Amino acid sequence: MKILKGLFFLICCFSLNVYSKNVHVKVLSQYNAKKVVLNAFSDNYSIALADDKILKISEGDIIVINAIGNSCSISKNGDLLGSYASIDLSSLASHPYFKMQMILPSMKTTFYQDNMKFTSNDSKLSIINDVELNHYVAGVIESEIGNIKNDELLKVQAVISRTYALKHIDRHKAEGFELCDQVHCQVYHGKARFNNMILPAVDSTHYEVIQDENGDLIEAVFHANCGGQTVNSEDVWSKKRTYLRSVVDTFCTTEKQARWVKEIDKQKWLNFISTKSGKATSNPCEFSNEFRLIKIPCADVFTEDMRDEFRLRSTFFSVRETQDKVILNGRGFGHGVGMCQEGSIRQAKLGINYKAVIMFYYANIQIVNIEI
């Protein structure tokens, strides 16, 4: 049995390593891009066109790609070269990058690393960044947390972002790519450029990911601030995860998003409780909450439902009645499951090792290197 388990682990690691080097990310995915301009190339790119033509590109060349029906037209330095079913931009250099600006519709310039493929469908460009995994992770970190310069925190984010990406690598498989650049895959704005500590932190974690006790990649979820206590996964979502257990977290309680207050019209509050519980009530259910509750104390109503209905920052709150209002004194920001970002930031500032931070928020896990 031990031999079989070991073989299974090696097979899983090998399977992960098959796609651990590059990921295919659809960029500008929230726009109907019709025209883009590429320039400021590094390390001499080349462009492969659908009729096997190879176009050499040097730094300073200006490439314009336009969506026309189901084809892409391409011009170089003002000269139209033709229309093609696909256009592939690539370089064999170790750290290639280029600048891309969407013209129709217009938006600011973005830098991308590695390779890019352009196709068109109904005069809308599909732009897929074929990017080395660690370059992608670095871009995600800068997009998610900005210019925070703390080595241990950046390592935490690197391991979590890498794990999340590989856990969801098949999310868009049916659409012809693996990930998109939006929140549900992870926000990705291209090359990390403004924080020079990010890429070294990513590289220093090699290809580390987080696995559960069965050797499966975890759902590496996180939120802004837990208010002092994280939440079991089944208290927010339907499925219990052995690694997403509630923990008391004192590191985040004095941070920026640890406290909030909201006033709600008393009658709206009572109407909601009555509807959800199935019983008419005039009791606003005052209570003081030092620990997270799944339901409010006086009715069969989930705090998660209240969060959704009244757009609360979290499910961690107390209730106080006034003449025509209920006052919610709340703690934390977000769903509360998994890693608390502000708590992890505080731990990193205190010098706590990145692996210890990860293990604080995720139970029954192991951090392993998937590069064989």
VOBA-1610 file (N, C-alpha, C; in pm, whole numbers, padded with zeros to 5 digits, always signed):
BEGIN
Met+00083-00121+00000Met+00000+00000+00000Met+00086+00126+00000Lys+00196+00124+00080Lys+00286+00240+00084Lys+00348+00264-00053Ile+00382+00152-00124Ile+00441+00165-00256Ile+00343+00230-00352Leu+00215+00188-00344Leu+00113+00245-00431Leu+00092+00393-00403Lys+00091+00430-00274Lys+00075+00570-00238Lys+00192+00652-00291Gly+00312+00598-00279Gly+00430+00668-00328Gly+00425+00685-00478Leu+00380+00580-00550Leu+00368+00587-00695Leu+00264+00690-00735Phe+00152+00693-00662Phe+00047+00790-00689Phe+00099+00933-00673Phe+00178+00956-00567Phe+00235+01088-00542Phe+00326+01131-00656Leu+00411+01036-00703Leu+00502+01068-00812Leu+00427+01099-00941Ile+00320+01023-00966Ile+00240+01047-01086Ile+00175+01184-01079Cys+00122+01219-00961Cys+00060+01351-00944Cys+00162+01461-00968Cys+00281+01445-00910Cys+00384+01546-00926Cys+00425+01558-01072Phe+00440+01441-01141Phe+00477+01444-01282Phe+00369+01513-01365Ser+00241+01485-01333Ser+00131+01547-01407Ser+00133+01697-01389Leu+00159+01743-01266Leu+00166+01886-01242Leu+00282+01947-01318Asn+00397+01875-01322Asn+00515+01930-01384Asn+00498+01947-01535Val+00408+01868-01595Val+00382+01880-01739Val+00344+02023-01774Tyr+00264+02089-01688Tyr+00221+02224-01718Tyr+00275+02327-01620Ser+00376+02288-01542Ser+00425+02381-01440Ser+00512+02492-01499Lys+00564+02474-01621Lys+00653+02575-01678Lys+00580+02693-01738Asn+00475+02667-01816Asn+00401+02774-01882Asn+00250+02759-01859Val+00183+02873-01855Val+00037+02873-01849Val-00014+02962-01961His-00137+02933-02006His-00197+03008-02115His-00311+03092-02059Val-00290+03224-02056Val-00380+03316-01988Val-00444+03409-02090Lys-00577+03412-02094Lys-00645+03508-02181Lys-00640+03645-02115Val-00583+03742-02185Val-00568+03877-02130Val-00665+03973-02197Leu-00689+04085-02131Leu-00790+04182-02174Leu-00925+04112-02193Ser-00950+04014-02109Ser-01066+03926-02128Ser-01200+03994-02102Gln-01199+04107-02030Gln-01325+04175-02002Gln-01362+04275-02111Tyr-01273+04291-02210Tyr-01298+04386-02318Tyr-01325+04313-02450Asn-01392+04379-02540Asn-01404+04329-02677Asn-01297+04397-02761Ala-01173+04354-02742Ala-01060+04418-02809Ala-01070+04398-02960Lys-01049+04506-03035Lys-01053+04500-03181Lys-00918+04535-03244Lys-00839+04617-03173Lys-00713+04663-03231Lys-00612+04686-03121Val-00489+04635-03140Val-00382+04654-03042Val-00255+04696-03115Val-00170+04767-03042Val-00039+04808-03092Val+00068+04747-03002Leu+00168+04684-03062Leu+00279+04624-02989Leu+00407+04698-03025Asn+00489+04728-02923Asn+00619+04788-02951Asn+00711+04775-02830Ala+00826+04843-02837Ala+00928+04839-02732Ala+00967+04695-02699Phe+01001+04619-02801Phe+01037+04479-02782Phe+01176+04466-02720Ser+01194+04361-02642Ser+01327+04325-02592Ser+01363+04188-02648Asp+01491+04163-02659Asp+01543+04030-02695Asp+01490+03979-02830Asn+01462+04071-02921Asn+01429+04036-03059Asn+01326+03924-03074Tyr+01202+03962-03075Tyr+01093+03868-03098Tyr+01082+03831-03246Ser+01007+03725-03270Ser+00967+03691-03406Ser+00817+03664-03405Ile+00755+03682-03521Ile+00612+03658-03535Ile+00591+03550-03640Ala+00520+03443-03602Ala+00485+03336-03696Ala+00344+03362-03746Leu+00330+03368-03877Leu+00201+03390-03939Leu+00144+03258-03991Ala+00016+03255-04018Ala-00052+03129-04047Ala-00003+03060-04174Asp+00061+03134-04266Asp+00111+03071-04389Asp+00259+03035-04378Asp+00305+03014-04256Asp+00444+02973-04226Asp+00547+03083-04248Lys+00502+03206-04268Lys+00596+03317-04275Lys+00646+03351-04135Ile+00772+03386-04125Ile+00832+03429-03999Ile+00875+03574-04015Leu+00826+03659-03926Leu+00856+03801-03931Leu+00946+03836-03813Lys+01065+03887-03841Lys+01158+03925-03736Lys+01121+04064-03682Ile+01122+04077-03550Ile+01087+04202-03485Ile+01203+04249-03398Ser+01236+04374-03409Ser+01344+04431-03328Ser+01288+04538-03235Glu+01366+04572-03134Glu+01324+04676-03040Glu+01298+04806-03116Gly+01184+04866-03091Gly+01147+04990-03158Gly+01049+04971-03272Asp+01038+04849-03325Asp+00938+04823-03429Asp+00798+04839-03372Ile+00705+04886-03457Ile+00566+04904-03416Ile+00479+04807-03496Ile+00409+04721-03424Ile+00323+04621-03484Ile+00178+04654-03449Val+00091+04658-03551Val-00051+04682-03528Val-00129+04558-03572Ile-00212+04508-03482Ile-00295+04390-03511Ile-00441+04431-03498Asn-00518+04399-03602Asn-00658+04440-03611Asn-00746+04318-03631Ala-00860+04312-03562Ala-00956+04203-03582Ala-01049+04237-03697Ile-01050+04150-03798Ile-01138+04168-03913Ile-01209+04037-03939Gly-01336+04029-03898Gly-01409+03903-03911Gly-01343+03795-03828Asn-01303+03686-03893Asn-01234+03577-03824Asn-01086+03573-03856Ser-01033+03687-03900Ser-00891+03698-03930Ser-00831+03817-03857Cys-00698+03818-03850Cys-00625+03930-03789Cys-00536+03993-03896Ser-00551+04122-03920Ser-00458+04192-04009Ser-00339+04237-03926Ile-00222+04246-03992Ile-00101+04286-03922Ile-00022+04383-04009Ser+00030+04487-03944Ser+00119+04580-04013Ser+00243+04602-03928Lys+00354+04629-03997Lys+00481+04655-03930Lys+00533+04790-03975Asn+00550+04879-03877Asn+00599+05015-03905Asn+00520+05083-04017Gly+00388+05061-04017Gly+00299+05126-04112Gly+00274+05050-04239Asp+00345+04941-04265Asp+00325+04862-04386Asp+00233+04743-04358Leu+00120+04736-04430Leu+00028+04625-04413Leu+00087+04498-04472Leu+00089+04391-04391Leu+00149+04265-04432Leu+00048+04160-04472Gly-00080+04180-04439Gly-00183+04085-04476Gly-00272+04048-04360Ser-00363+03952-04386Ser-00455+03903-04283Ser-00435+03753-04265Tyr-00445+03708-04139Tyr-00412+03569-04108Tyr-00508+03516-04001Ala-00525+03384-04002Ala-00613+03321-03903Ala-00555+03333-03763Ser-00423+03330-03752Ser-00359+03344-03621Ser-00224+03412-03637Ile-00182+03479-03532Ile-00054+03548-03528Ile+00012+03511-03396Asp+00133+03454-03403Asp+00203+03407-03283Asp+00331+03486-03261Leu+00335+03554-03148Leu+00452+03633-03111Leu+00535+03552-03011Ser+00665+03532-03040Ser+00745+03448-02951Ser+00891+03492-02949Ser+00961+03449-02846Ser+01104+03474-02832Ser+01165+03359-02755Leu+01289+03324-02790Leu+01360+03216-02720Leu+01449+03270-02609Ala+01447+03400-02585Ala+01530+03461-02482Ala+01478+03422-02343Ser+01561+03444-02241Ser+01524+03400-02106Ser+01422+03491-02039His+01426+03621-02066His+01332+03714-02002His+01276+03813-02104Pro+01210+03766-02208Pro+01157+03858-02308Pro+01032+03929-02258Tyr+01011+04052-02305Tyr+00887+04122-02275Tyr+00859+04223-02385Phe+00736+04270-02390Phe+00696+04368-02489Phe+00584+04454-02433Lys+00558+04562-02502Lys+00455+04657-02460Lys+00335+04644-02553Met+00215+04640-02497Met+00093+04629-02577Met-00010+04730-02529Gln-00068+04800-02623Gln-00174+04895-02592Gln-00297+04863-02675Met-00411+04852-02609Met-00537+04833-02680Met-00586+04968-02730Ile-00615+04976-02860Ile-00659+05102-02923Ile-00810+05107-02936Leu-00871+04995-02973Leu-01017+04986-02985Leu-01067+04871-02898Pro-01133+04901-02785Pro-01145+05032-02721Pro-01012+05075-02661Ser-01003+05200-02625Ser-00875+05255-02578Ser-00852+05227-02430Met-00729+05190-02398Met-00689+05174-02258Met-00539+05193-02247Lys-00491+05199-02123Lys-00350+05227-02101Lys-00262+05111-02148Thr-00134+05142-02166Thr-00036+05043-02210Thr-00005+04943-02100Thr+00012+04817-02140Thr+00047+04710-02047Thr+00169+04636-02101Phe+00254+04588-02011Phe+00370+04509-02049Phe+00341+04361-02022Tyr+00383+04277-02115Tyr+00368+04132-02098Tyr+00500+04062-02125Gln+00518+03948-02061Gln+00637+03867-02081Gln+00606+03746-02167Asp+00714+03693-02225Asp+00711+03566-02297Asp+00631+03576-02426Asn+00539+03487-02452Asn+00479+03474-02585Asn+00331+03514-02584Met+00279+03543-02704Met+00139+03585-02716Met+00082+03532-02848Lys-00043+03488-02843Lys-00111+03441-02963Lys-00238+03523-02984Phe-00259+03566-03110Phe-00375+03646-03146Phe-00461+03570-03247Thr-00589+03562-03220Thr-00687+03513-03318Thr-00806+03607-03313Ser-00897+03590-03409Ser-01015+03677-03412Ser-01140+03594-03434Asn-01246+03634-03366Asn-01376+03571-03386Asn-01481+03680-03390Asp-01547+03694-03504Asp-01651+03796-03521Asp-01595+03935-03489Ser-01476+03962-03542Ser-01408+04092-03529Ser-01375+04128-03384Lys-01351+04027-03303Lys-01306+04048-03165Lys-01180+03966-03143Leu-01077+04031-03094Leu-00950+03963-03073Leu-00956+03872-02951Ser-00898+03754-02965Ser-00869+03667-02852Ser-00719+03669-02833Ile-00673+03713-02717Ile-00530+03735-02693Ile-00486+03644-02578Ile-00401+03546-02610Ile-00358+03448-02512Ile-00210+03466-02482Asn-00179+03495-02356Asn-00041+03508-02311Asn+00013+03371-02268Asp+00106+03318-02346Asp+00173+03192-02314Asp+00294+03230-02229Val+00276+03224-02097Val+00371+03286-02005Val+00427+03184-01906Glu+00555+03197-01879Glu+00619+03109-01781Glu+00550+03125-01647Leu+00528+03014-01578Leu+00446+03013-01456Leu+00492+03116-01355Asn+00621+03122-01329Asn+00668+03216-01227Asn+00658+03361-01272His+00668+03388-01402His+00642+03523-01452His+00496+03559-01429Tyr+00407+03462-01453Tyr+00265+03485-01429Tyr+00238+03511-01281Val+00295+03429-01195Val+00274+03445-01050Val+00322+03583-01005Ala+00437+03627-01055Ala+00488+03759-01019Ala+00391+03868-01061Gly+00334+03855-01182Gly+00236+03953-01228Gly+00110+03953-01143Val+00066+03836-01102Val-00052+03826-01015Val-00025+03896-00882Ile+00091+03873-00823Ile+00123+03932-00693Ile+00118+04083-00701Glu+00182+04141-00805Glu+00180+04286-00817Glu+00038+04338-00842Ser-00040+04264-00919Ser-00179+04304-00946Ser-00265+04296-00821Glu-00239+04196-00735Glu-00323+04171-00617Glu-00285+04259-00498Ile-00154+04272-00470Ile-00116+04342-00347Ile-00027+04464-00370Gly+00007+04493-00496Gly+00077+04616-00527Gly+00222+04619-00486Asn+00263+04728-00423Asn+00405+04757-00403Asn+00453+04728-00261Ile+00390+04635-00192Ile+00434+04598-00058Ile+00570+04530-00066Lys+00667+04579+00007Lys+00803+04527-00003Lys+00841+04456+00127Asn+00796+04332+00136Asn+00832+04245+00248Asn+00856+04106+00191Asp+00977+04058+00206Asp+01018+03934+00140Asp+00933+03815+00183Glu+00907+03800+00313Glu+00830+03685+00360Glu+00686+03689+00310Leu+00627+03808+00308Leu+00490+03821+00258Leu+00484+03786+00110Leu+00580+03834+00032Leu+00581+03806-00111Leu+00598+03656-00137Lys+00674+03589-00052Lys+00688+03444-00065Lys+00555+03373-00033Val+00486+03422+00069Val+00353+03368+00102Val+00262+03379-00020Gln+00256+03498-00078Gln+00168+03521-00193Gln+00211+03438-00313Ala+00342+03418-00329Ala+00391+03338-00442Ala+00341+03195-00433Val+00354+03135-00316Val+00313+02995-00298Val+00161+02983-00314Ile+00087+03077-00257Ile-00059+03073-00265Ile-00107+03095-00409Ser-00050+03195-00477Ser-00093+03225-00614Ser-00059+03111-00709Arg+00058+03052-00690Arg+00099+02938-00774Arg+00004+02819-00752Thr-00026+02793-00626Thr-00118+02683-00593Thr-00255+02706-00653Tyr-00305+02828-00639Tyr-00438+02860-00691Tyr-00442+02844-00843Ala-00338+02891-00911Ala-00334+02882-01056Ala-00336+02736-01102Leu-00253+02653-01042Leu-00245+02514-01086Leu-00368+02433-01043Lys-00430+02472-00933Lys-00554+02407-00891Lys-00664+02429-00994His-00663+02547-01058His-00770+02584-01151His-00722+02588-01297Ile-00619+02512-01326Ile-00555+02520-01457Ile-00647+02480-01571Asp-00751+02402-01544Asp-00842+02359-01650Asp-00973+02439-01653Arg-00977+02551-01580Arg-01102+02626-01566Arg-01160+02669-01701His-01074+02708-01795His-01121+02756-01925His-01077+02664-02038Lys-01051+02540-02006Lys-00999+02446-02107Lys-01089+02437-02229Ala-01220+02434-02208Ala-01314+02422-02320Ala-01313+02544-02410Glu-01260+02656-02360Glu-01255+02779-02439Glu-01122+02798-02512Gly-01030+02702-02492Gly-00904+02708-02566Gly-00790+02774-02492Phe-00807+02802-02363Phe-00699+02855-02280Phe-00718+02801-02140Glu-00626+02833-02049Glu-00631+02773-01916Glu-00686+02866-01808Leu-00641+02990-01808Leu-00682+03087-01708Leu-00717+03218-01778Cys-00792+03303-01707Cys-00816+03438-01757Cys-00748+03537-01661Asp-00761+03665-01690Asp-00692+03765-01608Asp-00785+03834-01508Gln-00903+03772-01481Gln-01000+03831-01391Gln-00996+03767-01252Val-01076+03822-01161Val-01071+03787-01019Val-01089+03638-00995His-01182+03573-01065His-01212+03433-01031His-01098+03338-01069Cys-01007+03384-01155Cys-00886+03306-01182Cys-00767+03364-01106Gln-00764+03490-01083Gln-00666+03575-01017Gln-00642+03695-01110Val-00641+03812-01050Val-00618+03934-01127Val-00475+03933-01181Tyr-00462+03960-01311Tyr-00331+03957-01377Tyr-00324+04071-01477His-00235+04168-01449His-00220+04285-01536His-00090+04281-01614Gly-00033+04163-01626Gly+00090+04150-01703Gly+00214+04150-01617Lys+00325+04189-01675Lys+00457+04183-01613Lys+00465+04265-01484Ala+00525+04206-01380Ala+00553+04281-01257Ala+00668+04377-01285Arg+00642+04507-01269Arg+00743+04607-01308Arg+00780+04705-01198Phe+00694+04722-01098Phe+00713+04832-01005Phe+00773+04790-00871Asn+00773+04661-00843Asn+00828+04612-00717Asn+00937+04511-00749Asn+01061+04554-00735Asn+01174+04469-00775Asn+01201+04354-00679Met+01123+04346-00571Met+01139+04234-00477Met+01051+04114-00514Ile+00954+04135-00604Ile+00857+04029-00631Ile+00920+03909-00701Leu+00985+03931-00813Leu+01038+03817-00889Leu+01141+03736-00810Pro+01235+03799-00736Pro+01326+03719-00653Pro+01252+03636-00548Ala+01144+03692-00492Ala+01065+03615-00393Ala+00998+03497-00459Val+00945+03518-00579Val+00882+03408-00653Val+00984+03301-00687Asp+01099+03343-00739Asp+01204+03247-00776Asp+01256+03170-00656Ser+01263+03237-00541Ser+01318+03171-00422Ser+01227+03062-00367Thr+01098+03068-00402Thr+01006+02961-00361Thr+01001+02851-00467His+01084+02862-00571His+01096+02762-00676His+00957+02730-00734Tyr+00917+02603-00727Tyr+00784+02563-00772Tyr+00705+02505-00655Glu+00712+02574-00542Glu+00642+02527-00422Glu+00492+02551-00433Val+00416+02450-00391Val+00271+02458-00386Val+00223+02397-00255Ile+00094+02415-00225Ile+00037+02363-00101Ile-00053+02245-00134Gln-00028+02132-00067Gln-00110+02013-00085Gln-00179+01975+00046Asp-00294+01908+00033Asp-00360+01857+00153Asp-00301+01722+00191Glu-00362+01656+00289Glu-00306+01530+00340Glu-00310+01417+00238Asn-00389+01435+00132Asn-00397+01333+00026Asn-00307+01363-00093Gly-00231+01473-00084Gly-00143+01509-00194Gly-00210+01589-00303Asp-00333+01636-00277Asp-00404+01718-00376Asp-00378+01866-00348Leu-00373+01946-00454Leu-00360+02090-00436Leu-00480+02145-00361Ile-00456+02236-00269Ile-00566+02293-00192Ile-00632+02408-00267Glu-00751+02443-00223Glu-00815+02568-00266Glu-00753+02679-00180Ala-00654+02747-00234Ala-00578+02844-00155Ala-00651+02977-00150Val-00767+02977-00087Val-00850+03098-00081Val-00799+03191+00029Phe-00830+03318+00012Phe-00790+03418+00111Phe-00889+03533+00109His-00878+03620+00206His-00968+03735+00218His-00889+03849+00280Ala-00950+03966+00289Ala-00877+04085+00332Ala-00845+04084+00482Asn-00946+04063+00567Asn-00927+04069+00712Asn-01034+03982+00778Cys-00992+03893+00869Cys-01088+03802+00931Cys-01151+03860+01058Gly-01101+03974+01106Gly-01156+04037+01225Gly-01117+03968+01354Gly-01030+03868+01347Gly-00984+03798+01467Gly-01014+03650+01467Gln-01092+03604+01370Gln-01123+03461+01361Gln-01163+03426+01218Thr-01096+03327+01160Thr-01135+03281+01027Thr-01253+03185+01038Val-01301+03135+00923Val-01425+03058+00919Val-01400+02920+00858Asn-01471+02820+00908Asn-01470+02689+00843Asn-01534+02702+00704Ser-01481+02629+00609Ser-01531+02641+00470Ser-01680+02609+00460Glu-01727+02509+00534Glu-01868+02468+00523Glu-01963+02570+00584Asp-01910+02666+00662Asp-01996+02770+00716Asp-02026+02880+00614Val-01951+02880+00504Val-01971+02978+00398Val-02013+02911+00268Trp-01944+02802+00236Trp-01975+02725+00115Trp-02026+02588+00155Ser-02067+02509+00059Ser-02134+02384+00091Ser-02040+02272+00134Lys-01915+02277+00092Lys-01826+02163+00111Lys-01725+02186+00222Lys-01708+02085+00306Lys-01608+02091+00411Lys-01471+02057+00354Arg-01372+02140+00386Arg-01234+02113+00349Arg-01153+02098+00478Thr-01078+01990+00487Thr-01005+01963+00611Thr-00898+02068+00639Tyr-00855+02139+00538Tyr-00750+02239+00556Tyr-00804+02380+00575Leu-00934+02399+00555Leu-00996+02530+00575Leu-01075+02529+00705Arg-01000+02534+00816Arg-01057+02529+00950Arg-01048+02667+01016Ser-01143+02696+01100Ser-01143+02823+01172Ser-01025+02833+01268Val-00957+02947+01263Val-00847+02973+01357Val-00865+03112+01417Val-00825+03126+01542Val-00824+03257+01607Val-00699+03331+01561Asp-00717+03452+01511Asp-00607+03529+01452Asp-00600+03667+01518Thr-00504+03685+01606Thr-00490+03814+01673Thr-00403+03911+01594Phe-00342+03864+01485Phe-00249+03948+01410Phe-00320+04059+01332Cys-00446+04037+01296Cys-00514+04133+01207Cys-00604+04231+01281Thr-00619+04217+01411Thr-00726+04288+01482Thr-00705+04438+01495Thr-00584+04486+01473Thr-00559+04631+01478Thr-00529+04688+01340Glu-00549+04607+01238Glu-00518+04653+01103Glu-00633+04734+01043Lys-00610+04788+00924Lys-00699+04888+00863Lys-00843+04843+00850Gln-00864+04717+00809Gln-01000+04672+00779Gln-01057+04581+00887Ala-01007+04598+01011Ala-01050+04510+01120Ala-01187+04546+01177Arg-01231+04670+01162Arg-01357+04714+01224Arg-01443+04789+01124Trp-01573+04775+01141Trp-01667+04852+01060Trp-01799+04870+01135Val-01876+04969+01092Val-02008+04997+01152Val-02106+05021+01037Lys-02226+04968+01052Lys-02329+04994+00951Lys-02464+05010+01016Glu-02540+05110+00972Glu-02678+05132+01017Glu-02774+05076+00912Ile-02879+05006+00961Ile-02979+04948+00871Ile-03117+04985+00925Asp-03205+05019+00834Asp-03342+05050+00873Asp-03402+04930+00948Lys-03459+04958+01067Lys-03506+04850+01153Lys-03614+04765+01086Gln-03705+04829+01014Gln-03814+04753+00954Gln-03762+04659+00844Lys-03665+04706+00766Lys-03604+04619+00664Lys-03536+04499+00729Trp-03470+04527+00840Trp-03401+04421+00915Trp-03502+04317+00966Leu-03610+04367+01026Leu-03712+04277+01080Leu-03782+04198+00970Asn-03809+04265+00858Asn-03873+04196+00747Asn-03786+04081+00695Phe-03658+04105+00690Phe-03568+04000+00641Phe-03565+03882+00737Ile-03554+03910+00867Ile-03554+03802+00966Ile-03684+03723+00958Ser-03796+03794+00945Ser-03927+03727+00938Ser-03936+03638+00815Thr-03892+03689+00703Thr-03898+03612+00578Thr-03810+03489+00584Lys-03688+03507+00631Lys-03592+03396+00632Lys-03628+03289+00736Ser-03679+03334+00851Ser-03712+03238+00958Ser-03849+03175+00939Gly-03935+03240+00860Gly-04071+03190+00840Gly-04165+03227+00953Lys-04120+03317+01041Lys-04202+03360+01154Lys-04196+03511+01167Ala-04312+03577+01175Ala-04315+03722+01193Ala-04254+03757+01328Thr-04171+03861+01330Thr-04107+03898+01455Thr-04091+04049+01463Ser-04092+04100+01586Ser-04060+04241+01611Ser-03931+04252+01691Asn-03861+04138+01705Asn-03737+04132+01782Asn-03617+04145+01688Pro-03542+04256+01698Pro-03428+04275+01608Pro-03308+04187+01643Cys-03320+04115+01756Cys-03216+04019+01794Cys-03085+04088+01829Glu-03088+04169+01932Glu-02965+04232+01980Glu-02871+04126+02037Phe-02743+04136+02003Phe-02645+04047+02064Phe-02505+04106+02047Ser-02417+04065+02136Ser-02276+04104+02129Ser-02197+03980+02089Asn-02110+03995+01994Asn-02045+03880+01932Asn-01893+03887+01945Glu-01835+03804+02030Glu-01690+03796+02044Glu-01631+03687+01956Phe-01716+03597+01910Phe-01673+03491+01819Phe-01770+03486+01702Arg-01723+03439+01591Arg-01807+03430+01472Arg-01923+03334+01495Leu-02042+03373+01451Leu-02160+03289+01460Leu-02207+03252+01320Ile-02255+03130+01305Ile-02310+03087+01177Ile-02452+03143+01160Lys-02527+03146+01274Lys-02663+03200+01273Lys-02676+03305+01382Ile-02768+03398+01363Ile-02796+03495+01470Ile-02865+03420+01584Pro-02849+03462+01710Pro-02892+03383+01826Pro-03042+03361+01839Cys-03125+03453+01791Cys-03268+03443+01823Cys-03353+03392+01707Ala-03292+03356+01596Ala-03372+03310+01481Ala-03288+03217+01395Asp-03355+03137+01318Asp-03288+03041+01230Asp-03247+03110+01100Val-03160+03209+01113Val-03116+03291+00999Val-02964+03292+00995Phe-02908+03257+00881Phe-02763+03251+00866Phe-02703+03391+00853Thr-02591+03411+00920Thr-02521+03540+00908Thr-02470+03561+00766Glu-02439+03453+00696Glu-02393+03466+00557Glu-02504+03522+00468Asp-02630+03481+00494Asp-02742+03537+00420Asp-02759+03685+00449Met-02736+03724+00574Met-02745+03866+00610Met-02635+03947+00542Arg-02517+03887+00536Arg-02406+03954+00466Arg-02443+03983+00320Asp-02502+03884+00254Asp-02541+03902+00114Asp-02652+04005+00099Glu-02753+03996+00185Glu-02870+04083+00172Glu-02835+04230+00198Phe-02757+04255+00302Phe-02731+04393+00343Phe-02591+04441+00302Arg-02523+04360+00220Arg-02390+04396+00169Arg-02295+04432+00282Leu-02288+04343+00377Leu-02200+04363+00492Leu-02057+04326+00456Arg-01964+04384+00526Arg-01823+04356+00499Arg-01785+04214+00542Ser-01858+04159+00638Ser-01828+04024+00685Ser-01949+03968+00758Thr-01938+03844+00804Thr-02044+03782+00886Thr-02013+03794+01035Phe-01911+03870+01070Phe-01865+03882+01208Phe-01914+04017+01261Phe-02030+04019+01332Phe-02086+04146+01377Phe-02173+04127+01502Ser-02194+04237+01572Ser-02289+04245+01682Ser-02404+04336+01640Val-02518+04323+01710Val-02638+04400+01674Val-02687+04480+01793Arg-02712+04609+01769Arg-02767+04697+01873Arg-02886+04772+01815Glu-02994+04781+01893Glu-03118+04845+01846Glu-03123+04991+01891Thr-03167+05079+01799Thr-03203+05216+01834Thr-03351+05233+01801Gln-03399+05356+01801Gln-03543+05377+01783Gln-03592+05324+01648Asp-03524+05358+01540Asp-03569+05314+01408Asp-03459+05248+01325Lys-03348+05217+01390Lys-03234+05157+01321Lys-03182+05038+01400Val-03109+04953+01331Val-03022+04859+01401Val-02879+04896+01362Ile-02792+04894+01461Ile-02651+04931+01440Ile-02569+04803+01445Leu-02496+04776+01339Leu-02408+04661+01334Leu-02265+04706+01357Asn-02204+04653+01460Asn-02062+04675+01484Asn-01988+04550+01437Gly-01916+04565+01327Gly-01859+04448+01262Gly-01709+04440+01270Arg-01659+04322+01238Arg-01516+04295+01239Arg-01478+04221+01110Gly-01368+04268+01049Gly-01315+04200+00932Gly-01378+04242+00801Phe-01320+04191+00692Phe-01366+04224+00558Phe-01342+04103+00467Gly-01452+04047+00414Gly-01439+03933+00324Gly-01511+03811+00378His-01500+03701+00302His-01571+03579+00340His-01513+03510+00463Gly-01389+03538+00498Gly-01331+03487+00622Gly-01269+03349+00612Val-01269+03288+00493Val-01217+03152+00478Val-01071+03157+00433Gly-00988+03071+00491Gly-00849+03060+00447Gly-00761+03167+00507Met-00669+03219+00426Met-00570+03313+00476Met-00626+03454+00489Cys-00598+03516+00602Cys-00630+03656+00626Cys-00512+03740+00575Gln-00535+03822+00474Gln-00424+03896+00414Gln-00360+03994+00511Glu-00441+04072+00582Glu-00382+04169+00674Glu-00314+04099+00791Gly-00366+03983+00831Gly-00298+03905+00934Gly-00165+03853+00885Ser-00161+03807+00761Ser-00035+03756+00706Ser+00066+03867+00687Ile+00018+03986+00651Ile+00108+04101+00639Ile+00171+04133+00773Arg+00090+04133+00878Arg+00140+04161+01012Arg+00243+04056+01056Gln+00214+03930+01029Gln+00308+03825+01066Gln+00440+03841+00991Ala+00431+03874+00863Ala+00553+03893+00783Ala+00636+04010+00837Lys+00569+04118+00876Lys+00641+04233+00933Lys+00710+04197+01064Leu+00655+04100+01134Leu+00716+04054+01260Leu+00830+03955+01234Gly+00854+03923+01107Gly+00965+03835+01071Gly+00933+03688+01073Ile+00806+03653+01078Ile+00767+03512+01079Ile+00787+03452+00940Asn+00849+03335+00933Asn+00880+03267+00808Asn+00755+03239+00725Tyr+00768+03251+00594Tyr+00651+03238+00505Tyr+00581+03103+00518Lys+00657+02997+00540Lys+00594+02865+00553Lys+00513+02857+00682Ala+00563+02920+00789Ala+00489+02922+00915Ala+00360+03002+00901Val+00364+03111+00824Val+00244+03191+00800Val+00139+03108+00728Ile+00182+03038+00623Ile+00089+02955+00546Ile+00028+02846+00634Met+00112+02781+00714Met+00063+02672+00799Met-00025+02722+00912Phe-00013+02850+00947Phe-00101+02907+01049Phe-00245+02913+00999Tyr-00264+02943+00872Tyr-00399+02963+00817Tyr-00459+02839+00752Tyr-00376+02745+00709Tyr-00426+02623+00644Tyr-00383+02502+00727Ala-00480+02420+00766Ala-00452+02304+00852Ala-00421+02180+00768Asn-00347+02088+00827Asn-00325+01955+00766Asn-00270+01963+00624Ile-00172+02054+00606Ile-00118+02073+00471Ile+00032+02047+00470Gln+00085+02035+00349Gln+00229+02026+00330Gln+00267+02116+00213Ile+00385+02178+00223Ile+00435+02263+00116Ile+00542+02184+00043Val+00520+02157-00085Val+00611+02072-00161Val+00654+02142-00289Asn+00767+02099-00342Asn+00819+02152-00469Asn+00781+02055-00580Ile+00704+02102-00678Ile+00654+02013-00782Ile+00750+02000-00900Glu+00861+02074-00898Glu+00958+02062-01008Glu+01047+01943-00983Ile+01042+01845-01072Ile+01121+01723-01055Ile+01249+01735-01136
//
